[in-house]
Amino acid sequence: MSFIIKDLSYIHADKEILFSHLHLSINSGDKIALTGNNGCGKSTLMRILVGDLSPSSGTVLRPEHLYYVPQHFGQYDRQTIAQALGISHKLSALHAILSGDATEKHFNTLNDDWNVEERAQTSLDSWGLDGIPLSRPMEGLSGGEKTRIFLAGMELHNPTAILLDEPTNYLDADGRERLYNLIRRTSATVLVISHDRTLLNQLPAICELSSQGLTYYSGNYDFYKKTEGPATESPYPTTGREAESPAPCTQSGTRSRRTEVQTECAGRKKLH
């Protein structure tokens, strides 16, 4: 399994439940779109999967080598491109060694990644960011440039799991096509939140987050829109509070959908 979440809940500070008692498993190599109405917690769930946000309760088992492209980038404005890409420590160690500082800690930090600077610049160039130095601050860059920097990081880090939150919002046609091709080509697990129908149709499965829970569809977004309706009875019974075990969100080859867990969307229920 790539991700396993058990009995996952998130409650706002005002005690409003965003979702509750959520169970889900995603297999390694699965490519899935996470859909649902605005406000039902898709981005929050993705941040919990990444580890950027703690759930109110429940557990998450995640792969060690994952990569996250967030929807917003303002939190990176005080960082350089190298820092945003998570390679500044390696670049500092590399430059120190090349300047004659043979301290062991620099070699440990670099970890034999001698061409990290070249790989990073090549990745940026491939996304149309030719000539932008890794030392440049993120602040002042356009939304499209910031997005492409983070997308370049997918090729730089070669992760086993990729999580993308609205990745095409600021991309031009060439950037979107490059992303579509990358998603089709990668062997990594992919989870995407997007309103880009073309992007959603690159993914062979849908998980819909709603007031009824997480519902799985085998098929792309066009198929999902044709088949959405009252969910069939889940083969993983719940009590309305929790399931006995997480249901795998895998491509079963069937065209039925399954309610995986019971959740509550924002504004629907409060704790007292």
Residue pairs with C-beta under 8 A, 6 or more apart in sequence:
1 25
1 26
1 27
1 28
1 61
1 248
2 26
2 27
2 28
2 29
2 30
2 62
2 63
2 160
2 161
2 189
3 24
3 25
3 26
3 49
3 60
3 61
3 62
3 63
3 161
3 189
3 191
4 24
4 25
4 26
4 60
4 61
4 246
5 22
5 23
5 24
5 25
5 48
5 49
5 58
5 59
5 60
5 61
5 246
6 23
6 58
6 59
6 246
7 21
7 22
7 23
7 57
7 58
7 59
7 242
8 19
8 21
8 22
8 23
8 24
8 45
8 48
8 55
8 57
8 58
8 59
8 60
9 17
9 19
9 20
9 21
9 22
9 55
9 56
9 57
9 58
10 17
10 18
10 19
10 20
10 41
10 44
10 45
10 48
10 53
10 55
10 56
11 17
11 18
11 20
11 56
11 271
12 18
12 266
14 270
15 270
15 271
15 272
16 266
16 267
16 269
16 270
16 271
17 264
17 266
17 268
17 269
17 270
17 271
18 40
18 41
18 44
18 264
18 265
18 266
19 40
19 41
19 44
19 45
19 209
19 263
19 264
19 265
20 262
20 263
20 264
21 58
21 238
21 241
21 242
21 243
21 261
21 262
21 263
22 45
22 58
22 213
22 214
22 260
22 261
22 263
23 236
23 242
23 243
23 245
23 246
23 247
23 260
23 261
24 207
24 214
24 246
24 247
24 249
24 260
24 261
25 246
25 247
25 248
25 249
25 250
26 32
26 189
26 191
26 248
26 249
26 250
27 189
27 248
27 249
27 250
28 63
28 160
28 189
29 187
29 188
29 189
30 189
30 190
30 205
30 249
30 250
30 251
31 183
31 189
31 190
31 192
31 202
31 203
31 204
31 205
32 190
32 191
32 192
32 203
32 205
32 206
32 207
32 249
33 191
33 192
33 193
33 194
33 200
33 203
33 205
33 206
33 207
33 221
34 42
34 45
34 46
34 191
34 192
34 193
34 207
34 209
35 42
35 193
35 200
35 206
35 207
35 208
35 209
35 221
35 224
36 42
36 208
36 209
36 210
37 210
37 265
39 265
39 266
39 267
40 209
40 210
40 211
40 263
40 265
40 266
41 209
41 263
41 265
41 266
42 165
42 193
42 209
43 71
43 165
43 193
44 53
45 209
46 68
46 163
46 165
46 191
46 193
47 53
48 54
48 55
48 60
49 60
49 62
49 163
49 191
50 62
50 66
50 68
50 163
51 60
51 62
52 68
62 161
63 160
63 161
63 189
64 160
65 157
65 159
65 160
65 161
66 159
66 160
66 161
66 162
66 163
67 153
67 154
67 157
67 159
67 161
67 162
67 163
68 162
68 163
68 165
69 147
69 150
69 151
69 153
69 154
69 162
69 163
69 164
69 165
69 167
70 150
70 165
71 165
71 166
71 169
71 193
73 84
73 138
73 143
73 146
73 147
73 150
76 83
76 84
76 138
76 146
77 137
77 138
77 139
78 137
78 138
78 139
79 137
79 138
80 88
80 134
80 135
80 136
80 137
80 138
81 124
81 132
81 133
81 134
81 135
81 136
81 137
81 138
81 149
82 88
82 91
82 120
82 134
82 135
84 138
84 149
84 150
85 120
85 134
85 149
85 150
85 152
85 153
85 156
86 153
86 157
87 116
87 120
87 134
87 156
89 109
90 109
90 110
90 111
90 113
90 116
91 116
91 117
91 134
92 109
93 105
93 106
93 107
93 109
93 110
94 106
94 110
94 114
94 116
94 117
96 103
96 106
97 106
97 107
97 110
110 116
117 134
119 156
120 134
120 152
120 156
121 134
123 152
123 153
123 155
123 156
124 130
124 132
124 134
124 148
124 149
124 152
126 152
126 155
127 148
127 149
127 151
127 152
127 175
127 178
128 148
128 174
128 175
129 145
129 148
129 149
129 152
132 145
138 146
138 149
141 149
142 170
143 169
143 170
144 170
144 171
144 172
144 175
146 170
147 167
147 169
147 170
147 171
147 175
148 171
148 175
151 167
151 175
151 178
151 179
151 182
154 162
154 182
154 186
155 182
159 188
160 188
160 189
161 188
161 189
161 190
161 191
162 186
162 188
162 189
162 190
162 191
163 190
163 191
163 192
164 190
164 191
164 192
164 193
164 194
165 193
166 193
166 194
166 195
167 179
167 192
167 194
167 199
168 175
168 176
168 179
168 194
168 196
168 199
171 179
176 196
176 198
176 199
179 199
180 198
180 199
180 202
183 190
183 192
183 199
183 202
183 203
184 202
190 203
192 199
192 200
192 203
194 200
197 221
197 222
200 206
200 220
200 221
201 220
201 221
201 222
202 220
203 220
203 221
204 218
204 219
204 220
204 251
205 216
205 217
205 218
205 219
205 220
205 249
205 250
205 251
206 216
206 217
206 219
206 220
206 221
206 224
207 214
207 215
207 216
207 217
207 249
207 260
208 214
208 215
208 217
208 224
208 228
209 263
209 265
210 263
210 265
211 263
211 264
211 265
211 268
212 231
212 259
212 262
212 263
213 238
213 259
213 260
213 261
213 262
213 263
214 249
214 259
214 260
214 261
214 263
215 231
215 257
215 258
215 259
215 260
216 247
216 249
216 257
216 258
216 260
217 223
217 224
217 227
217 228
217 255
217 257
218 251
218 252
218 253
218 254
218 255
218 256
219 227
219 255
223 255
227 255
227 257
228 257
231 257
231 258
231 259
232 256
232 257
232 258
232 259
233 259
234 247
234 258
234 259
234 260
235 247
235 258
236 243
236 244
236 245
236 246
236 247
236 258
236 260
237 243
237 244
238 259
238 261
238 262
240 262
241 262
242 261
243 260
243 261
246 260
247 258
247 260
247 261
249 260
